[in-house]
Amino acid sequence: MNRNARRGPVRALLLVGLAVPVAALAQIAPSDAEVRAYRGLHAAAAAGNVAAIERLLAAGADREASDGNGRTPLHVAVYRKQRAAARLLLAQGANANALDRQRYDVVTIAAVADDVPTLELVLAGGASAKNVTSPYDGTALIAAAHLGHVEVVRVLIAAGAPLDHVNNLTWTALMESIVLGDGGGRHIETLRALVQAGANVNISDRAGITPLAHARGRGYKEMVRILEQAGAQ
């Protein structure tokens, strides 16, 4: 997992004062040891071996079989960026909206990885941008906004992701672009995309602090300007 993907849950936990192990909340990609131990469809998906996937499915292999972390072969293909394998699994009826043990779906996995081609592929294959995922009861859009993955945010907005979903930290995607962002260009453009799409700029957190107040408190001048122009209070 990349450093940004790990950093987010750590910062979120510190901000809300929750004593929950980070490993229980973060995405867990298949380790090298797990990949070496895979057999059948999981092994074929991890390797991107389309011919083996076709052969195994024709022989009746379970396309929804899960590994020790609840990952299906489709999850594994997406984690490993094996797009041809993912496309074939989807075409052969794999559940595009299955959740692993941490409650992540392939849309959120691709979003966190900033993997636009795979994201577009799974959305075209029936995955939904509206799924509530992760132990945070969040969405792929919230995860992408947190990380400042601007193009992913735009793709998810176009796919109908819920703009104002509130996770169990009481944050929307717009709020996370501020409180878990760094105020830099990626997060500014993420905020701009959300505002332009019609995200509610006045949904406060559990302490009653608005996005505008958070942006002002952090000295994020361009974010303040964007929010004020959108009517934030």
Backbone torsions as a table, in degrees:
resi	resn	phi	psi	omega
1	MET	NA	141.4	-178.7
2	ASN	-73.4	163.1	-174.7
3	ARG	-61.8	-38.4	-179.8
4	ASN	-63.3	-40.2	-178.2
5	ALA	-65.1	-34.3	178.5
6	ARG	-76.8	-37.2	-174.1
7	ARG	-63.4	-38.2	-174.5
8	GLY	-55.8	-54.4	179.8
9	PRO	-59.8	-35.4	179.3
10	VAL	-61.3	-48.8	-178.9
11	ARG	-64.5	-39.5	-179.8
12	ALA	-61.9	-42.7	-178.5
13	LEU	-66.2	-39.6	179.2
14	LEU	-64.9	-39.5	-176.9
15	LEU	-68.1	-34.6	-177.5
16	VAL	-101.4	-2.6	174.9
17	GLY	71.4	31.6	-180.0
18	LEU	-90.8	136.8	178.7
19	ALA	-100.4	73.2	-178.4
20	VAL	-124.1	132.8	179.2
21	PRO	-57.8	131.0	-178.3
22	VAL	-60.3	-37.1	-178.6
23	ALA	-59.7	-26.0	179.8
24	ALA	-77.8	-12.9	-174.0
25	LEU	-112.0	-24.7	-174.9
26	ALA	-84.3	158.6	170.2
27	GLN	-63.9	143.6	179.0
28	ILE	-122.9	102.6	177.4
29	ALA	-73.7	154.1	177.0
30	PRO	-58.3	130.6	177.9
31	SER	-76.1	166.0	177.1
32	ASP	-60.4	-38.6	179.7
33	ALA	-65.1	-40.7	177.9
34	GLU	-63.2	-44.0	-178.9
35	VAL	-61.9	-40.8	178.8
36	ARG	-64.6	-29.5	-178.4
37	ALA	-86.6	-11.7	-178.1
38	TYR	-61.8	148.5	173.3
39	ARG	-133.0	165.9	174.1
40	GLY	60.8	-137.5	-174.8
41	LEU	-63.1	-35.7	178.8
42	HIS	-62.4	-42.8	178.5
43	ALA	-65.4	-43.1	-179.7
44	ALA	-65.2	-40.2	178.8
45	ALA	-65.4	-43.4	-179.7
46	ALA	-62.7	-35.7	-179.2
47	ALA	-87.1	-9.9	-176.2
48	GLY	69.6	29.6	-176.4
49	ASN	-87.1	90.2	-175.4
50	VAL	-63.6	-41.2	-179.5
51	ALA	-61.3	-40.8	179.1
52	ALA	-67.4	-38.4	177.6
53	ILE	-61.6	-46.4	179.0
54	GLU	-59.4	-44.6	-178.3
55	ARG	-65.2	-43.9	-178.2
56	LEU	-66.9	-41.2	178.3
57	LEU	-65.9	-40.4	178.5
58	ALA	-62.5	-28.4	179.6
59	ALA	-87.2	1.8	175.2
60	GLY	97.0	15.3	179.1
61	ALA	-60.8	146.9	-177.9
62	ASP	-80.0	110.5	-178.1
63	ARG	-69.5	-15.7	179.8
64	GLU	-105.7	13.5	176.9
65	ALA	-59.0	145.0	-177.6
66	SER	-120.1	149.9	176.2
67	ASP	-88.2	-167.9	-175.5
68	GLY	-65.2	-15.9	177.4
69	ASN	-109.7	16.1	177.6
70	GLY	77.1	13.8	-179.9
71	ARG	-83.3	129.8	172.8
72	THR	-82.4	169.6	174.1
73	PRO	-55.5	-34.1	178.2
74	LEU	-65.7	-44.0	175.3
75	HIS	-54.4	-46.1	-177.0
76	VAL	-63.3	-44.6	179.3
77	ALA	-59.8	-39.9	-179.6
78	VAL	-71.0	-43.9	176.2
79	TYR	-56.9	-39.1	-176.0
80	ARG	-89.5	2.0	-179.7
81	LYS	57.9	36.8	175.8
82	GLN	-92.1	84.1	-169.3
83	ARG	-70.1	-38.4	179.1
84	ALA	-63.3	-38.7	178.0
85	ALA	-65.9	-43.6	179.4
86	ALA	-63.0	-42.7	-179.9
87	ARG	-61.0	-43.4	-179.4
88	LEU	-66.6	-44.0	179.5
89	LEU	-60.2	-42.2	177.9
90	LEU	-64.4	-43.6	180.0
91	ALA	-63.4	-27.3	-179.3
92	GLN	-93.9	12.6	170.5
93	GLY	96.8	11.5	177.0
94	ALA	-61.5	144.4	-179.6
95	ASN	-69.1	110.7	-176.6
96	ALA	-72.3	-12.9	-174.6
97	ASN	-119.0	18.1	178.4
98	ALA	-65.3	147.1	177.6
99	LEU	-110.0	140.6	174.6
100	ASP	-84.2	-171.4	-173.9
101	ARG	-64.2	-29.4	176.2
102	GLN	-87.1	5.6	178.2
103	ARG	69.3	36.6	173.6
104	TYR	-102.7	141.1	175.0
105	ASP	-106.8	175.5	-175.9
106	VAL	-69.1	-28.2	177.5
107	VAL	-64.3	-47.0	-179.4
108	THR	-68.8	-36.7	176.9
109	ILE	-60.4	-47.6	179.0
110	ALA	-66.6	-36.8	-179.6
111	ALA	-64.2	-46.3	-179.9
112	VAL	-64.3	-34.8	179.4
113	ALA	-77.3	-3.9	-176.1
114	ASP	57.5	38.7	-174.3
115	ASP	-104.4	83.2	-175.2
116	VAL	-63.3	-45.0	-179.8
117	PRO	-58.1	-43.1	178.9
118	THR	-69.2	-38.8	177.1
119	LEU	-57.9	-48.7	179.9
120	GLU	-62.8	-36.9	-179.7
121	LEU	-64.2	-47.7	-176.2
122	VAL	-71.7	-33.3	175.4
123	LEU	-63.7	-42.3	177.9
124	ALA	-65.8	-25.2	-178.2
125	GLY	-90.6	8.3	174.3
126	GLY	111.1	-3.0	177.0
127	ALA	-72.0	149.0	-175.6
128	SER	-107.6	135.3	174.4
129	ALA	-78.2	-2.1	-176.3
130	LYS	-97.6	-2.9	-176.6
131	ASN	-61.5	140.3	171.1
132	VAL	-90.9	120.2	-170.4
133	THR	-134.3	166.5	173.6
134	SER	76.5	161.2	175.6
135	PRO	-64.3	-11.9	178.0
136	TYR	-85.6	-0.1	-173.4
137	ASP	53.1	44.3	-177.6
138	GLY	-101.9	-156.4	177.6
139	THR	-140.9	166.1	175.1
140	ALA	-60.6	-34.7	-179.9
141	LEU	-64.7	-41.9	178.4
142	ILE	-62.8	-43.8	179.7
143	ALA	-62.1	-43.0	-179.2
144	ALA	-68.3	-38.0	178.4
145	ALA	-65.4	-41.8	176.3
146	HIS	-54.1	-43.8	-175.4
147	LEU	-87.7	-7.2	-179.2
148	GLY	72.0	31.5	178.4
149	HIS	-85.4	85.0	-166.8
150	VAL	-61.4	-48.7	-176.4
151	GLU	-66.6	-37.0	175.3
152	VAL	-61.0	-44.1	177.8
153	VAL	-57.3	-45.1	-179.4
154	ARG	-63.7	-41.9	178.9
155	VAL	-63.2	-43.1	-179.1
156	LEU	-67.0	-39.6	176.2
157	ILE	-59.7	-46.1	179.8
158	ALA	-63.1	-27.4	-179.2
159	ALA	-86.5	3.4	175.7
160	GLY	89.3	21.5	177.4
161	ALA	-59.2	140.9	-179.4
162	PRO	-67.4	118.3	-174.3
163	LEU	-69.7	-32.9	-170.5
164	ASP	-113.8	21.8	175.6
165	HIS	-61.1	135.3	179.4
166	VAL	-108.4	122.3	-179.6
167	ASN	-83.2	-176.5	-175.3
168	ASN	-80.3	3.1	166.3
169	LEU	-91.9	-0.7	-176.2
170	THR	66.6	35.4	178.5
171	TRP	-118.9	141.0	170.3
172	THR	-91.3	176.0	174.4
173	ALA	-60.3	-42.6	179.7
174	LEU	-61.0	-45.2	179.6
175	MET	-62.4	-42.3	-178.1
176	GLU	-66.6	-30.8	177.2
177	SER	-62.4	-22.6	179.3
178	ILE	-94.9	-58.1	-170.3
179	VAL	-74.8	-24.0	177.2
180	LEU	-111.2	4.3	175.3
181	GLY	-90.8	-178.6	179.6
182	ASP	-113.8	6.9	-179.9
183	GLY	76.6	3.5	-178.7
184	GLY	-86.7	-173.1	-172.4
185	GLY	-57.4	-42.0	-177.0
186	ARG	-65.0	-42.7	-178.7
187	HIS	-75.5	-31.4	174.5
188	ILE	-62.2	-47.1	-178.7
189	GLU	-68.7	-31.6	173.9
190	THR	-62.9	-48.8	177.8
191	LEU	-59.2	-44.2	-179.1
192	ARG	-60.4	-43.4	180.0
193	ALA	-62.3	-40.7	180.0
194	LEU	-67.3	-42.6	179.0
195	VAL	-64.1	-46.0	-179.4
196	GLN	-63.0	-29.0	179.1
197	ALA	-79.2	-10.6	177.7
198	GLY	104.0	15.6	177.8
199	ALA	-61.6	144.1	179.2
200	ASN	-70.0	120.6	-175.3
201	VAL	-88.7	0.9	-174.1
202	ASN	-119.6	14.1	176.9
203	ILE	-78.4	116.1	-176.4
204	SER	-87.8	169.1	177.1
205	ASP	-85.9	-174.5	-175.7
206	ARG	-66.6	-18.4	177.2
207	ALA	-89.9	1.8	-179.8
208	GLY	81.3	12.6	-179.0
209	ILE	-89.3	128.8	-176.9
210	THR	-83.5	163.0	174.2
211	PRO	-56.1	-40.6	-179.7
212	LEU	-62.8	-42.8	179.4
213	ALA	-63.3	-40.5	177.6
214	HIS	-63.2	-44.6	-179.2
215	ALA	-63.4	-42.9	177.9
216	ARG	-62.9	-43.6	-178.3
217	GLY	-63.4	-27.2	179.6
218	ARG	-92.6	-4.9	-179.2
219	GLY	73.7	26.6	-178.6
220	TYR	-87.2	81.9	-168.5
221	LYS	-62.4	-42.0	-178.8
222	GLU	-68.5	-37.4	176.0
223	MET	-64.5	-40.8	176.3
224	VAL	-58.3	-44.7	-179.1
225	ARG	-62.0	-45.1	179.8
226	ILE	-60.6	-45.7	-177.8
227	LEU	-66.8	-43.6	180.0
228	GLU	-62.7	-41.3	178.8
229	GLN	-64.6	-25.6	179.1
230	ALA	-88.7	3.3	176.7
231	GLY	90.3	18.2	-179.9
232	ALA	-66.2	147.3	179.4
233	GLN	-111.7	NA	NA
